[in-house]
Structures are given as structure tokens and as C-alpha cells.
Amino acid sequence: MWKLVCAVRWLRVVVYALALSAMTLNVIGGMAARRQVLLSQGRLQQPASSKPPPSSASHTPISIQSKVPVVAPPSGVAAPPRPSQSDKRKGALRSITPFQCTAEDLVHVVFASDAREYLAMMTSANSALHNSEHPERLRFHLIYPAENSPGPLCDLVVQFTRAFPGIQCEGQEGDLPGGARRCEADAGPEGGCYCVSQQFHLVPFRATDYDVLTHTTSTHMDRKELLTGVNFARNFMDDLLLPWGVGRAIYLDVDTIVQGDLANLWGTELKDSKYFAAVSSCYLHMTFWFDFNVDIVKNTFSKNDCYINAGVYIVDLQQYKEDRVQKRIESLIVQHQHKKIWKLGVHQSSFVLALANHTKVLDSRWNFVQLGWNKALHPDRLKAAFVLHWNGERKPWLKNGLYIDKWKPYTLSRSM
């Protein structure tokens, strides 16, 4: 009897197991069917697969880090890698992506110096290139004294171009070491000379062509090295560059390091009567520079106005010429001979006064000053600045220079 009871119990267990299995399969089947419905309705996403999806014309790969679609370079053009900060320190300099340079895309940057500061000029240009997303857009116009040979400056340009052959526009074959050459003969208007490539344009300045410069004076507070004729060249940039088709330009003093992308400064809107843009330096006011007993000064400025530092600026040269700014500067210099208008300053004071009613004020980061004398500048402000400016006597290439650590990474001897 007991064997019959055990057989019945075992049969019940088998029946229950079969019933449970059927229920489980039914639930799973229902879930699968439900999942297919949701997928077809777009209400459920396919789980990520360890295998890449099949390629198709509409598929765009996504960068996990940036979440930005990765755009393939044009056919036949390999996109160079983005230089890292460590690469920049080692001297790597190339375009982030190929760029087709047209006349409208170029960013014209102007320096003016004599042989004493050619190395400083090239250091500043080097910093601008290294901190530009598209260094091939930059075009440097290097103004030098016409009475001097362009050879020494051109040698520096050749050296630079040989060290960084990768700066070139899409499809451009220039800027290669094999094309490097010294520029001896005159070429183009005013004897200008393209040295190595069109990225560096050497522009001679003949101070003797401008009689007004014979009327300039200085005080005991002015640095005598600023009395050289080439330091007045920026007043005449319209004469020097408009014949070359340059209608707008960024000017930089040679004692600057560019930490931002000058293409952003190039995008500054200049319209109506505001065809000149610079930074106001509020640690000094106009009373420090100008005599407010003179009518033209008190009718132009207020005593609490911040001084405009012309070590970094952008200007529309066509409007500058049409407004006859040169004539205004000449008139102010002549008036200054008879009645003192500015208390100090050689060329900058007349320049700032002549452009006062046409000045747009830039973000102060485009000309962060005081590095040539103030030893207490905050590191965070130095880091945030777009352009560092060593106005003052303690230049970073001198033994007693300040903030040399900001200058040295871009000196040619360390970058090449």
C-alpha cells in the first residue's frame, strides 16, 4: 500500500513541476512579445552592445569624452592631432584642423621694433601662434627701421619657419623648410618684403618721411628708448598697410605674451564712429597724463576717466585714414610745443587724445598690464589674462625682469 501512496505523491510533484514550467514559459513568452511591441513603438531602446553597430551612411560616431559628433576630415586631408599643453611646451605647433584661408579669414597682427627687441617681437608672435586654434590664420606685419637692413630680422623669421613647418592653410604648399629664404630685395609698395612666407611680412618705416616726428619732445620721466622713430610707426599704420590690402589690424607691443586666441579679438565689432578699440587702465587716471587746464583736454576727458593703454588694440585702418587721424596727431604735437598738453608720454599721449572720441573699450583681459613693475599681481589674474603686458622698465628678457616664467616658454631658444 505504501508503495502506491509514494507513487501517487511522486506523480503529483511531476504534474506540479510541469504546470510551473508551462506558466514560466508563458510569462517569458508574454514578456518577449511585449518587448517587441515596445521596440516597434520606439518606447524601448536597444541595450548597448559590446560590438560596434554596422556602418551606414547615416551613422555618425560619437566621442565618449566630448559627446560631440566626430567630423571626418576632407577627402585626402588628415586632421592633425590637437596639441596638448605639454606639446606646446616642447614646441609642437600645428593647426588643430585644416583651414581654408581666404582673405576674409586672415587675422593681421602688427609689431614695430628696432633690432634691440627683434627677439622679443618674435617671442610675442610665437605666443600668439601657440595659443591660436588656427595659427595659419595669423599674418604678422613686422615694422622695422628702413635705415636698417632687414637681414637680421629675416634670419629670425627663417629660423622660426624652419622650426615650425606645420603652420599652413589647407592646400598650401609654402611655409616649408625648403622654401625658407632671406629677403634682400625690395618687393611691393614701399619696399615691403615677404620673408619666407606670407605669414611674415617685413615692413620698413622711414621716420624721415614724417616731418611731425621732428617736433616730438619728452620729459625726464619718459624712457629714452621710446624716442626711436619706429616707436611712432603705429601712428602711420594706414600708410604702411592699406597699400597691401590690410584694412583692419591688431597692434601688439613687443613686451606682450598672448595667452588667448587673437581670432576672438579680431571679431570685435567696430562700427559707426568707434573704429578703434583698446583697454582702459584704471590704476591711472587721465589727470596723471594730461593737463586739465588745457581746453582740448578738459573738453575731451573727465578727470576720473581711466587711461587708455595703446599697447594692445584693434583698429579699422580705412576709417582711421578717412578720418585723417594722422593730421589730428600732428596738430596736437605742434600745439604741445606752444602749450603743454600732456605731462608725460612720447607718442602714446597724442595718439590716445586724437582717438578719444572714437574709442571702444575692450575687456581688460586683452591687455593685462603692470607686469613690468608690479611684483604683487595675483596668479589667478595672470592666468586668466588674454594678453600679458610688461609695461614698465623690468622687461622679462632683462636680468631684473619680472614674471619671467610667463615669458620663457615662448622664447625662440626654448621653442625650437
VEXDREN-2710 file (C-alpha; in Angstrom, 1 decimal):
% VEXDREN-2710
k/r/px/py/pz
1/MET/0.0/0.0/0.0
2/TRP/2.7/2.4/1.0
3/LYS/4.3/2.0/-2.5
4/LEU/1.1/3.1/-4.1
5/VAL/0.9/6.2/-1.9
6/CYS/4.5/7.1/-2.8
7/ALA/3.8/6.7/-6.5
8/VAL/0.8/9.0/-6.3
9/ARG/2.7/11.7/-4.4
10/TRP/5.6/11.5/-6.9
11/LEU/3.1/11.8/-9.8
12/ARG/1.6/14.9/-8.2
13/VAL/5.1/16.5/-7.9
14/VAL/5.8/15.8/-11.6
15/VAL/2.4/17.3/-12.6
16/TYR/3.1/20.5/-10.4
17/ALA/6.5/20.8/-12.0
18/LEU/5.2/20.6/-15.5
19/ALA/2.5/23.1/-14.7
20/LEU/5.0/25.5/-13.2
21/SER/7.3/25.2/-16.2
22/ALA/4.4/25.9/-18.5
23/MET/3.5/29.0/-16.6
24/THR/7.1/30.2/-16.6
25/LEU/7.3/29.8/-20.4
26/ASN/4.1/31.6/-20.8
27/VAL/5.3/34.6/-18.8
28/ILE/8.6/34.7/-20.6
29/GLY/6.8/34.5/-23.9
30/GLY/4.5/37.3/-22.9
31/MET/7.4/39.5/-21.8
32/ALA/9.2/38.9/-25.1
33/ALA/6.1/39.7/-27.1
34/ARG/5.6/42.9/-25.0
35/ARG/9.3/43.9/-25.5
36/GLN/8.9/43.5/-29.3
37/VAL/5.8/45.8/-29.2
38/LEU/7.7/48.4/-27.2
39/LEU/10.7/48.3/-29.5
40/SER/8.5/48.7/-32.6
41/GLN/6.8/51.7/-31.0
42/GLY/10.1/53.3/-30.1
43/ARG/9.3/53.2/-26.4
44/LEU/12.2/50.9/-25.5
45/GLN/15.9/51.4/-26.5
46/GLN/18.1/48.5/-27.7
47/PRO/20.7/47.8/-24.9
48/ALA/24.3/48.7/-25.7
49/SER/26.3/46.1/-27.4
50/SER/29.9/45.3/-26.9
51/LYS/30.2/45.2/-30.7
52/PRO/30.2/48.4/-32.9
53/PRO/27.0/48.9/-34.9
54/PRO/27.2/48.2/-38.6
55/SER/28.4/51.2/-40.6
56/SER/25.9/53.2/-42.6
57/ALA/25.8/56.5/-44.4
58/SER/23.6/58.0/-41.7
59/HIS/25.7/56.8/-38.7
60/THR/27.9/59.4/-37.0
61/PRO/30.4/58.1/-34.4
62/ILE/30.2/59.9/-31.1
63/SER/33.2/60.8/-28.9
64/ILE/32.6/59.4/-25.4
65/GLN/34.6/62.3/-23.8
66/SER/33.2/65.3/-25.7
67/LYS/29.7/64.0/-26.7
68/VAL/30.3/65.9/-29.9
69/PRO/30.0/64.2/-33.3
70/VAL/33.3/63.5/-34.8
71/VAL/33.5/65.0/-38.2
72/ALA/35.7/63.3/-40.7
73/PRO/38.4/65.4/-42.4
74/PRO/38.0/66.4/-46.0
75/SER/39.0/63.7/-48.5
76/GLY/42.7/63.4/-48.8
77/VAL/43.4/65.6/-45.8
78/ALA/44.5/64.2/-42.5
79/ALA/43.4/66.2/-39.5
80/PRO/46.4/66.7/-37.2
81/PRO/46.0/66.0/-33.5
82/ARG/45.2/68.7/-31.0
83/PRO/48.4/69.9/-29.4
84/SER/48.4/69.4/-25.6
85/GLN/49.8/71.9/-23.2
86/SER/52.9/69.7/-22.7
87/ASP/53.3/69.5/-26.5
88/LYS/53.2/73.3/-26.7
89/ARG/56.0/73.5/-24.1
90/LYS/58.0/71.2/-26.3
91/GLY/57.4/73.4/-29.3
92/ALA/54.7/71.5/-31.2
93/LEU/52.8/73.9/-33.3
94/ARG/50.2/73.0/-35.9
95/SER/46.7/73.6/-36.9
96/ILE/44.0/71.7/-34.9
97/THR/42.0/71.2/-38.1
98/PRO/42.8/72.1/-41.7
99/PHE/41.6/75.5/-42.5
100/GLN/41.0/77.1/-45.9
101/CYS/42.4/80.6/-45.6
102/THR/40.7/83.3/-47.6
103/ALA/41.4/87.0/-47.4
104/GLU/38.4/87.4/-45.1
105/ASP/39.7/84.7/-42.7
106/LEU/43.1/86.2/-42.1
107/VAL/44.0/87.9/-38.8
108/HIS/46.5/90.7/-39.3
109/VAL/48.8/91.4/-36.4
110/VAL/51.3/94.3/-36.3
111/PHE/54.5/94.8/-34.3
112/ALA/57.0/97.6/-34.5
113/SER/60.6/97.4/-33.2
114/ASP/64.2/98.0/-33.9
115/ALA/67.0/95.4/-33.7
116/ARG/67.3/95.7/-29.9
117/GLU/63.9/93.9/-29.5
118/TYR/63.6/91.7/-32.5
119/LEU/63.8/88.6/-30.3
120/ALA/61.1/90.0/-28.0
121/MET/58.9/90.6/-31.1
122/MET/59.3/87.1/-32.3
123/THR/58.6/85.7/-28.8
124/SER/55.3/87.6/-28.7
125/ALA/54.4/86.3/-32.2
126/ASN/55.3/82.8/-31.1
127/SER/52.9/83.0/-28.1
128/ALA/50.1/84.2/-30.4
129/LEU/50.6/81.3/-32.7
130/HIS/50.8/78.7/-30.0
131/ASN/47.6/79.8/-28.4
132/SER/45.6/80.1/-31.6
133/GLU/43.1/77.4/-32.7
134/HIS/44.1/78.2/-36.3
135/PRO/47.6/79.6/-36.2
136/GLU/47.7/79.6/-40.0
137/ARG/45.1/82.4/-40.0
138/LEU/47.6/84.8/-38.4
139/ARG/49.6/87.2/-40.6
140/PHE/52.3/89.2/-38.9
141/HIS/53.4/92.6/-40.2
142/LEU/56.8/93.3/-38.6
143/ILE/57.7/97.0/-38.9
144/TYR/61.4/97.8/-38.7
145/PRO/63.5/100.9/-39.3
146/ALA/64.0/101.4/-43.0
147/GLU/67.6/102.6/-42.5
148/ASN/68.5/99.2/-41.2
149/SER/68.9/96.0/-43.2
150/PRO/66.0/93.5/-42.9
151/GLY/68.5/90.7/-42.9
152/PRO/68.8/90.1/-39.1
153/LEU/65.0/90.1/-38.6
154/CYS/64.5/87.9/-41.7
155/ASP/67.0/85.4/-40.3
156/LEU/64.9/85.1/-37.2
157/VAL/61.8/84.5/-39.3
158/VAL/63.6/81.9/-41.4
159/GLN/64.7/80.2/-38.2
160/PHE/61.2/80.2/-36.8
161/THR/59.6/78.9/-40.0
162/ARG/62.1/76.0/-40.3
163/ALA/61.3/75.1/-36.7
164/PHE/57.6/75.1/-37.3
165/PRO/56.9/73.9/-40.8
166/GLY/53.4/72.7/-40.0
167/ILE/51.7/76.1/-39.9
168/GLN/49.9/76.2/-43.2
169/CYS/46.4/76.6/-44.7
170/GLU/44.6/73.7/-46.3
171/GLY/46.2/73.1/-49.7
172/GLN/49.0/75.5/-49.1
173/GLU/52.5/74.3/-50.1
174/GLY/54.5/77.1/-48.6
175/ASP/56.0/77.5/-45.2
176/LEU/58.3/74.5/-45.7
177/PRO/61.9/74.5/-44.7
178/GLY/63.0/74.1/-48.3
179/GLY/61.3/77.4/-49.2
180/ALA/63.0/79.4/-46.4
181/ARG/64.9/82.3/-47.8
182/ARG/66.4/85.6/-46.7
183/CYS/64.7/88.7/-48.2
184/GLU/67.2/91.1/-49.6
185/ALA/65.5/92.9/-52.4
186/ASP/62.5/95.2/-52.2
187/ALA/59.2/93.9/-53.4
188/GLY/55.9/95.6/-53.5
189/PRO/54.8/99.1/-52.3
190/GLU/57.2/101.0/-50.0
191/GLY/59.8/98.3/-50.5
192/GLY/58.0/95.8/-48.3
193/CYS/59.3/92.3/-48.3
194/TYR/57.7/88.9/-47.7
195/CYS/60.2/86.8/-45.9
196/VAL/59.9/83.0/-46.1
197/SER/56.1/83.0/-46.5
198/GLN/53.2/85.3/-46.5
199/GLN/52.7/84.7/-42.8
200/PHE/55.5/87.1/-42.0
201/HIS/55.6/90.5/-43.8
202/LEU/58.5/92.8/-43.2
203/VAL/57.6/96.4/-43.5
204/PRO/60.2/99.2/-43.5
205/PHE/59.3/102.5/-41.7
206/ARG/61.1/105.7/-42.8
207/ALA/60.7/108.2/-39.9
208/THR/62.2/110.9/-42.1
209/ASP/59.1/110.8/-44.3
210/TYR/57.1/112.4/-41.5
211/ASP/58.1/115.9/-40.5
212/VAL/55.9/115.8/-37.4
213/LEU/58.3/113.5/-35.7
214/THR/60.9/116.2/-35.6
215/HIS/58.6/118.1/-33.2
216/THR/58.3/115.4/-30.6
217/THR/59.5/116.1/-27.1
218/SER/59.9/114.1/-23.9
219/THR/60.2/114.7/-20.2
220/HIS/62.7/113.3/-17.7
221/MET/60.1/110.6/-16.8
222/ASP/59.9/109.2/-20.3
223/ARG/62.1/106.2/-21.2
224/LYS/64.6/107.4/-23.8
225/GLU/64.4/104.1/-25.8
226/LEU/60.8/105.2/-26.8
227/LEU/62.2/108.1/-28.7
228/THR/63.3/106.0/-31.7
229/GLY/61.4/106.6/-34.8
230/VAL/60.0/103.1/-35.2
231/ASN/58.0/103.6/-32.0
232/PHE/55.9/106.1/-33.8
233/ALA/55.2/103.8/-36.7
234/ARG/51.7/102.7/-35.3
235/ASN/50.5/106.3/-35.9
236/PHE/51.1/105.7/-39.6
237/MET/49.8/102.2/-40.0
238/ASP/47.3/103.3/-42.5
239/ASP/50.1/104.4/-44.9
240/LEU/52.1/101.3/-44.2
241/LEU/49.4/98.6/-44.6
242/LEU/46.5/99.8/-46.6
243/PRO/48.6/99.5/-49.9
244/TRP/48.9/95.8/-49.0
245/GLY/45.1/95.4/-48.7
246/VAL/45.1/95.3/-44.9
247/GLY/42.0/97.2/-43.8
248/ARG/41.9/96.1/-40.2
249/ALA/44.8/95.3/-37.8
250/ILE/45.6/94.2/-34.3
251/TYR/48.6/96.0/-32.8
252/LEU/50.8/94.5/-30.1
253/ASP/53.7/96.0/-28.2
254/VAL/56.7/93.6/-28.3
255/ASP/56.7/93.2/-24.5
256/THR/53.5/91.1/-24.6
257/ILE/52.6/87.4/-24.3
258/VAL/49.4/86.3/-25.9
259/GLN/47.5/83.7/-23.9
260/GLY/44.2/83.9/-25.7
261/ASP/43.1/83.4/-29.3
262/LEU/43.6/86.6/-31.3
263/ALA/40.8/85.5/-33.6
264/ASN/38.4/86.4/-30.8
265/LEU/39.8/89.9/-30.6
266/TRP/39.7/90.1/-34.3
267/GLY/35.9/89.6/-34.1
268/THR/35.4/92.8/-32.1
269/GLU/32.7/94.9/-33.7
270/LEU/33.9/98.3/-34.9
271/LYS/31.2/100.4/-36.3
272/ASP/30.0/104.0/-36.8
273/SER/32.5/106.4/-35.2
274/LYS/34.1/103.7/-32.9
275/TYR/36.8/102.4/-35.2
276/PHE/39.5/101.9/-32.5
277/ALA/39.3/99.5/-29.5
278/ALA/41.6/99.2/-26.6
279/VAL/41.7/98.5/-22.9
280/SER/41.3/101.2/-20.2
281/SER/43.8/101.0/-17.4
282/CYS/42.1/102.3/-14.3
283/TYR/45.1/102.2/-11.9
284/LEU/46.0/105.5/-13.5
285/HIS/43.5/108.2/-14.5
286/MET/43.8/110.9/-17.2
287/THR/45.0/113.5/-14.6
288/PHE/48.2/111.6/-14.4
289/TRP/48.9/112.0/-18.1
290/PHE/47.2/115.2/-19.2
291/ASP/47.0/118.9/-18.1
292/PHE/43.3/119.6/-17.5
293/ASN/44.0/123.4/-17.6
294/VAL/44.1/122.9/-21.4
295/ASP/40.8/123.4/-23.2
296/ILE/41.2/120.4/-25.6
297/VAL/41.9/118.1/-22.6
298/LYS/39.0/119.2/-20.4
299/ASN/36.6/119.2/-23.3
300/THR/37.6/115.6/-24.2
301/PHE/38.1/113.8/-20.9
302/SER/36.9/113.9/-17.4
303/LYS/39.4/113.8/-14.6
304/ASN/38.2/110.4/-13.4
305/ASP/38.4/108.7/-16.9
306/CYS/40.7/105.7/-17.0
307/TYR/43.7/106.0/-19.2
308/ILE/43.7/104.1/-22.5
309/ASN/46.7/101.9/-22.9
310/ALA/47.6/101.6/-26.5
311/GLY/49.9/98.6/-26.1
312/VAL/47.2/96.3/-27.5
313/TYR/44.4/97.5/-29.8
314/ILE/42.4/96.8/-32.9
315/VAL/41.7/99.4/-35.5
316/ASP/39.9/99.9/-38.8
317/LEU/42.6/101.4/-40.9
318/GLN/40.3/102.6/-43.6
319/GLN/38.2/104.6/-41.2
320/TYR/41.4/105.8/-39.5
321/LYS/42.7/107.2/-42.8
322/GLU/39.3/108.7/-43.9
323/ASP/39.1/110.5/-40.5
324/ARG/42.5/111.9/-41.0
325/VAL/43.8/110.8/-37.6
326/GLN/47.4/111.5/-38.7
327/LYS/46.6/115.2/-39.2
328/ARG/45.0/115.3/-35.7
329/ILE/48.1/113.8/-34.1
330/GLU/50.3/116.2/-36.0
331/SER/48.2/119.2/-34.9
332/LEU/48.3/118.0/-31.2
333/ILE/52.1/117.6/-31.3
334/VAL/52.5/121.1/-32.8
335/GLN/50.2/122.6/-30.2
336/HIS/52.1/120.8/-27.4
337/GLN/55.2/122.7/-28.4
338/HIS/53.5/126.0/-27.6
339/LYS/51.4/124.9/-24.6
340/LYS/52.0/121.7/-22.8
341/ILE/49.0/119.3/-23.2
342/TRP/50.3/116.1/-21.7
343/LYS/52.5/115.7/-18.7
344/LEU/54.4/112.7/-19.9
345/GLY/54.4/110.2/-22.8
346/VAL/56.2/110.5/-26.1
347/HIS/53.9/109.1/-28.8
348/GLN/51.1/107.4/-26.9
349/SER/49.6/110.6/-25.4
350/SER/48.9/112.3/-28.7
351/PHE/47.7/109.0/-30.1
352/VAL/45.2/108.4/-27.3
353/LEU/43.9/112.0/-27.3
354/ALA/43.5/112.1/-31.1
355/LEU/41.3/108.9/-30.9
356/ALA/39.4/109.7/-27.7
357/ASN/36.0/110.2/-29.3
358/HIS/36.4/107.1/-31.5
359/THR/37.5/104.6/-28.8
360/LYS/35.6/101.4/-27.8
361/VAL/36.7/99.9/-24.5
362/LEU/37.8/96.3/-24.6
363/ASP/37.6/93.6/-21.9
364/SER/40.5/94.3/-19.6
365/ARG/41.9/90.8/-20.1
366/TRP/43.0/91.8/-23.6
367/ASN/45.7/94.0/-22.1
368/PHE/46.6/92.9/-18.5
369/VAL/49.3/95.5/-17.6
370/GLN/51.8/96.2/-14.8
371/LEU/53.9/93.2/-15.3
372/GLY/57.0/95.4/-15.8
373/TRP/56.9/96.9/-12.3
374/ASN/54.2/95.4/-10.0
375/LYS/55.6/92.4/-8.1
376/ALA/52.3/91.7/-6.4
377/LEU/49.9/90.6/-9.2
378/HIS/47.7/87.7/-8.3
379/PRO/48.5/84.4/-10.1
380/ASP/44.8/83.8/-10.9
381/ARG/44.5/87.1/-12.7
382/LEU/47.7/86.4/-14.6
383/LYS/46.4/83.0/-15.7
384/ALA/43.0/84.5/-16.8
385/ALA/44.5/87.3/-18.9
386/PHE/44.3/87.0/-22.7
387/VAL/47.4/89.2/-23.2
388/LEU/50.1/89.9/-20.6
389/HIS/51.8/93.3/-20.9
390/TRP/55.2/94.2/-19.3
391/ASN/54.7/97.9/-19.3
392/GLY/57.4/99.4/-17.2
393/GLU/61.2/99.0/-17.0
394/ARG/61.5/95.4/-15.8
395/LYS/61.1/93.6/-19.0
396/PRO/61.1/89.8/-18.9
397/TRP/64.2/89.5/-21.1
398/LEU/66.3/91.5/-18.7
399/LYS/68.2/90.2/-15.7
400/ASN/65.9/92.1/-13.3
401/GLY/62.8/91.2/-15.2
402/LEU/59.6/90.2/-13.5
403/TYR/57.3/87.2/-14.2
404/ILE/60.0/85.6/-16.4
405/ASP/58.2/82.3/-16.0
406/LYS/55.4/83.6/-18.2
407/TRP/57.8/84.7/-20.9
408/LYS/60.4/81.9/-21.1
409/PRO/58.1/79.1/-22.5
410/TYR/57.7/81.2/-25.8
411/THR/61.3/82.4/-26.3
412/LEU/62.7/81.1/-29.6
413/SER/65.7/79.4/-28.0
414/ARG/63.3/77.3/-25.8
415/SER/60.7/76.6/-28.5
416/MET/63.0/75.5/-31.3
END
